[in-house]
């Protein structure tokens, strides 16, 4: 039913949108979700996290909250932002499935020691949920050392799975990191980094007013080898601090052509010109012969979260 509603919404809005490949069809505020930063689809529900929110939220496809799960025990209040100094900086959510289990992985960015070097695993959603938190300082340190990433350039912003591999998008150097999903799950159980042999690919992303965009979210188009990603332009001296937001892009990477350094990217437009929000996560809603409809969320660095419907013209 939600697919029919989205198609009707799209048809009714087509004439009012600018002639751009990606346009915002609808925007609504997500009540309760602070600083939306990551999202994944699991059993036809959307699960979204905020970078300074202690809860993971289950949303329907119109962006309304249906349930929430307490994933950061250091703070219990659901309406208070975790301070920047101690927040886990949850930036990415990936749905996964193996022969033995399926669930969600919520990633701290790793942009700061200890508080942000964390992964939360949720299984048996939504009614009998099991939540396990892992300190992953050894994993993040290992990835930086193995891939020669400077500490200041390590900032995980997107995550997904493909062909039994985990995919991580690093904002600090616009790179894609991938390695077997099973190795990650074994690391979480055994804390052995040596089993992980990552590959890394670098990308040249588009700019706005001379400022380069950086990765902000990721999801795999279901049943394909195409990674959809979001990238935003934030005027800042580093990948840690917030800055003025100039706009966002939606792009696609062919997972069979990871060495192509310039992926397809389109700047996001709205009915009054270019969209100037920071899109942090994206998930496919429905596909037709002419376009994709995506659900997305934004983090505008003021604690609020917007839920978007985007039309991506093929």
GIGI-V756339 format. One line per field, one symbol per residue. psi: psi as a letter, one per 30 degrees, with the letter a starting at -180 (. if undefined). A space follows every 50 residues. Layout:
BEGIN
psi=???
END
This chain:
BEGIN
psi=efeeeeeeeeeffeffllileklkekklkjkfkkhkflklkjhglkkklk fhkgkkkklagggkkfllkjfjffkfkfgkkklefgkfhjfkkkklkaff llakkkklfgfkldegikkkkklhlfehkkkkkkkheeeeeeeeeeghkk efgjjkflkalkhglkkkkjeeghlkkklkeeeeeeeeefhjfffkjllk kkkjlllkhfkkllkflkkkkkgagkkkllkljjjlflgellakkfallk lkkjffhffjfilkkkkklafgakkgljkflkkkelkafflkkkkllljg ggflkkkkkkkjk.
END
